[in-house]
Amino acid sequence: MTGAGTLLRLIRNGDAVTRADLVKQTGLARSTVAQRLDALREHELVYEAHASASTGGRPPTVLMFNQGAGVVLVADLGATHSRLVVSDLAGQQLAETTFDMDIGEGPEPVLDTVHRHFLELLAGIDRSAADVRGVGVGVPGPVAFSTGEPVAPPIMPGWDSFSIPKWFSQHFDGPVLVDNDVNTMALGEHWTHWREHEHLLYVKIGTGIGCGIVAGRRIHRGAQGAAGDIGHVRLAGHDDVICRCGNIGCLEAVAGGRALATKLTELGLPAESSRDVVTLVRAGEPQAIQAVRDAGRCLGEVLAGAVNFFNPGAIVIGGDIAEAHQQLLAGVREVIFQRSLPLATGDLRIVPSRLGDRAGVVGTGIMVIEHILSPEAVDRVIQGGIAA
């Protein structure tokens, strides 16, 4: 049955902007369309705007999505740095803040800080908790997406099986969605710049290395939410390198930002983080440039297998080390085009992220908005239920 939620989607997408359009698109009777629109107006999701051009007679009323009917709270939590955004229901940013915070402090101290900042952002735009329609959180670790609980995250002590949705439900109504940060980055990059591609890989190379997979224009998380964990794929010839996961020769332990910083420090170029590595590259340090290019070749080895197996239309490289993208991508491209099949690389694009460090908040916001405004969720709200 075609409910009010379907009509809202048609209006949001611009596929139907008049009552006559909706009747034609849905096949519903005019009276039924009018009833559905009344329900959408009662929930302030739709309003009637200026009349469109007419070929004669009374011009039809144009139906518009009310993107100001509520707000969405978005948190992109990194290992040491976080970005929070409040957006309207069309994803337009209304307020933002960034701050340093160690996610290793544990869930309650971290989320208390996030909540305080959210309330400050809301107050700054004259909004309140009652206006919040949904919350999205990206975290730097594996997540059971169905429950919103981190699963044994290596750099998030105390977060294992902690219910982030349950914590936020004490403060805000509406659904709370939680995902691994690289998945939200993949979604943000794909939605914003690559929607014509059905299949895409987004690789984040910072302190560690992870990969978000877009398959059939949807995020592919795998059976347990662990899909895309390429940082722990073993590289041949690196059996002397021990990874923090306990295995040897992992890509992350060889080519991640922490590994590069350690290597350069041992060579007499002090570096504590992936950002320090990029600073050295930009300063023209030959050893840093070589280290990043070698890291790109190692990443290319793993991605060559992914290209042959998955056949993506584009590979987008993001994260701190990607700021040195000329050297990094040179190494990546060199190996991928050497070791992947011509059929798989014929139209393959390998490019740096266009959204940069905003990919996470953009993708997390899209994730929440598309969930709360899905036809099923809208129909549940209109019928008196609560969106899942």
N, C-alpha and C positions, 0 to 999 in steps of 0.2 A: 504493500500500500504506500502511495506517495504522500508522505507527511509534510508538515511545515518545515522540517529540517531540509528536505530536498529542495523546497522552494527557496529557502535561504541560500543554499549553495548556488543555485542558478542565479540568484540576484548578486551574490558576492563575486561570482566569476564573470558577471556581465553577460551571461548567456540569455538572460531574460530580465528585462528592466521595466516591463509594463504588465498589467493584468492579462492583456491579450497574448503577450509573449508566453506567460506562464501557462495559460490555457493550451496554447499550441504545443509547447514543449512537453507538458505533462499528460495531456489528454483529459484532464480533470474538468468537471463542470465549472462554470463561472461562479456559481454559488459556493462550491467547495473551495475554490481558490480564494474567494473572499473570506471564507471562514478561517482558512490557514493564515492568511495575511493578518486578520484581526488578532490571532493568537501571537504572531510575531511582533505586532505593534504593541500588544499588551506587555510583552517582555522587553520592549524598547530595542528590539534587534533590527527593525526595519522602520523607515519613515518615508513619507512621500515628499519628493523634491519638486523642483521647477518643471514645468511642462516641456516636453520635447517638441521638436519641429513637427508640424502637421501639414498634410496635403489638403486640408479642408475640414471644416467643422471644429468641434471642441478638441484641442490637443490632449493626448493621453497623459496621465500623471506618471512620472518616473519614480520607480521604487529604488530606494538606496539602502545599503547596509549601514547600520549605525555602529561604526567602529568605536564610538565613545561610550558604548553601553556598559563597559566595564574595563578592567585592566588585568594584565597578566604580569606576574612576578617571575623574573628569570635570574638564576644564579649560576654562573660558570665558576666552579671552585677548582683551583689548581693546587699544586703541592704547597706553594708558598704565596701565591697571588690570586686574588679573586676579583671578579667583575659582576656587578649586579645591575639589572636594568628593569625598569617598569615600562611596559608598552601598552598601547591600546589593542583592540581586538583585530586590527589589521597589521599588527607587528610594528607600527610606527613608534619609535622610541620617545618616551615622555620624560624620563629621568634616568640618570646613570651615576654610578660611583665605582671606583676601583680602590683596592687597599691590599696591603700585605697581611697575610695570615697563614700560619702553619697548620695545614690540615691534620697534621699528626697530633694536635692538641686533643683530638677526640670529638665525637659527634655533638655532644651537648654544648660545650664551649663554642665550637665553631658555628653551630646553627643559632645559638643565642646571639652571636655577633651578626650573623646574616639577618636575623629577624629584626634586630635593632636598626640596622641600616635600611632594611625594607620600609620600616615605619617612618624613618626620616625622609626617605624618597617620596613616599606617599603624601606625607604632610607638606612637602615642598611643592607638590602639584595640586594641593587641595583635594586629595582623595583619602579614603580611609580603608580599613580592612574590609568593610562591607562592600566595597567596589571590586574586590579581587574575585576573578572568575576562575583562576587556576594558577598553579605554581609549577615551574620547571626547574630542575636542578641537574647540572652536569658535574660529574665527579671523576677524578683521575684514577679509576680502578674498575674492575669488573662489577657488573650490576645484574641482578635478577630483575629484568624489566617488569615482569608481571607483578612483583611485590614492591619494587623500589628499594630493595635492600642490597647494599654492597656485599660482594662475595669474596672473602679472603683477599682484600685489596692489599698489595704488598707495601704501599707507602701510606696507608691509612690505618694505623693501629687503633683498635677499639671500635672500628666501624663495621666489622663483619657482622652481617645479619641485623644491623640496626635499621629499624623502619623509619626512613626519612619521611615518607608520606604520613605516617602516624604522628610524628613529631609536629609537622606543619599543620595537621588537622586540628591541633589545639588552638591555633591562631587564625586560620583562614578556612572559609568554606570553599568547596570546589575541589576538583581533582588535583593531585600532586604527582607529577611524572618525573622519574629519575632515570638517567642513562649514563653510560660511560661517555666521557668528554669527547673522545674521538668519533663516536657515533653522532653526537650533536654537531660536531664540526663538519662531518661529512654531509649531514642533512642541510646545514646552513649553506655550504658551498654549492651543493647540487641544486638546491631550491633557487638560489640567487643567480647562478651563472650557467648551470649545466643541465637544465631540465629537459633539453632535447636529447640528452644521452640517457639511455635506460640503465646502463651499467657503468659504475664509476668506483674508483678506489681513492680514498683520502688517507694519506699517510702523514701522521704527526711524528716529527723527529725533534724531540727536545731532550729533556733529561733521559727519558726512555723513548721507546718507539712503539707505536700502535697503528692500526689501520681500521678505518671505517669503510664498510662495504655497502654500496647502493646497488641493489639488484632489482631489476624491474621497477625502477624509480622508488623503491622502498628500502629502508634500512634492513639489512640482513644481520641478525644478532646471533643466530645459531641456536642449538638445542638448549644450551645453558648460558647463553649470553657471552660466550667466550670467542665468538668468531672474530677474525681479524687480528689475533694476538701474534703478529709476525715478529715482535721483538724477541720471542723465545724460539724462533726457528734456528736450528743449528747451522753454523757456517763451517765448511771444511777448512782444515788447516789452522784452526784456532783452539786446539784442545788444551792449551795452557791458560786459557782465559776462563775464569770461574764467574758465573753470573749470580746475581743476588737471589735468583730462584733456586740455586743449588746445582743447576746443570752447567755444562761447560760449552764454550763456543757459541753462546747465544748472540744473535745479531745485536741486541741492545747492549750487551757487555762489550762488544767490539766497536760499534759505530754510534751508540747513543751519546747524548751530550755529556753525561757524566764521564763516560769512558774517554771521550776526546779531551775533556778538561784535564783528566788525570794524566793522559799521555803527554799533553803539551807541558804540563807542570814538570813532569819528569825530564823533559827536554830543555828545561830552563825558562819556559814561558808560563809564568804563574796564571792559572785559570781555575776558578772554583765552580763555575757553572757553564751551561750551554751558551748563555748570553756573553760570558767572557770569551768563549771560543769565537763567537761571531765578531766581537770587538777586535780580536787579534787578526781575524781575516780581513776586516775592513781597514785595519792599519797596515795591511800589506805584508804581514809576517809570512814568509815562504813556508815555514814548517806548519803553520796553522792552515794555510791554503791547501797544502798537500794532504794534511790530515782529514780535512773536510771532503776533499775530492776522493780520497781512499774510502771514506765512510759512504760516499755516494756509490762507489763501486760495490761495496758490501751490500748496501741496500738494494742495488740493482740486481745482484745475484738472487736475492729472495724474491724480488718483484718479477723477475723474469719467469720464475716458476708460476707465480700468480697470474701473469699475463697469459701464459700458455694454458693454464687451468681454467681461468675465469673469463678471459677475453674482454676486458673492460674497454670502453670507448675513450676514457680519460683517466689519468692518474694525476691527482692534485697533491702537491707536497706542501705541508704546513708545519708549524711548530717553530721554536726558537732557531734551531740550526738552519731551517729553510730561509732565514733572513740572509744567509750567505748562499743564495740559491744558484748563482752562476756556477760556482765551483761544485756544489752538491749535485745539481741537476746534470752537469757535464758527466760526472761519474755514473749517475743513475742511467742516463740515456746510453752511454757507451756500452754498458753491460746488457741492458735490456734489448737493445737492437742487435747486439751480437748473438745473444743466446735465446731469444724468443723466435717463434716461427713467423715468417713474413706475413702470413694470412692474419695473424693476431696483431701485428704491429703496423699494418698498412695504413690505417687511419687513426692510430693511437696518438693521443695528445698527452704529453708529460709536461706539466706546468706548475709554477708556484701558486700558492693560494692567493686569491684576490682579496679575500676578506681579512686575511692576516689573523691577528689575535681577537678579532670580533666574530670569527666563525662560530665559536661555541655559543655565545649569547644569541646570535641570529638563529642558529639551528634549534636551540632549546626553546626559544620563543615560538618558532614555527611548529615544533612538536606539540606544544601545549595548545596553541590556537587551533590547529587542525583537529586535535582531539575534542576540545570542548565545543567546536562548531561543526563537528561531523553531523550528518543528518540524524543518526541514531541518538547522539547525545542531546541534540536540540529537542528532538521529539520527547525524550525522557523528561527533560526539564519542563517542557510545556504541559506534559501529562501529569506533572506533579512529582516526578521522580528526581533523583540526583544523578548527575553525570558520573560515570565510573572513572 
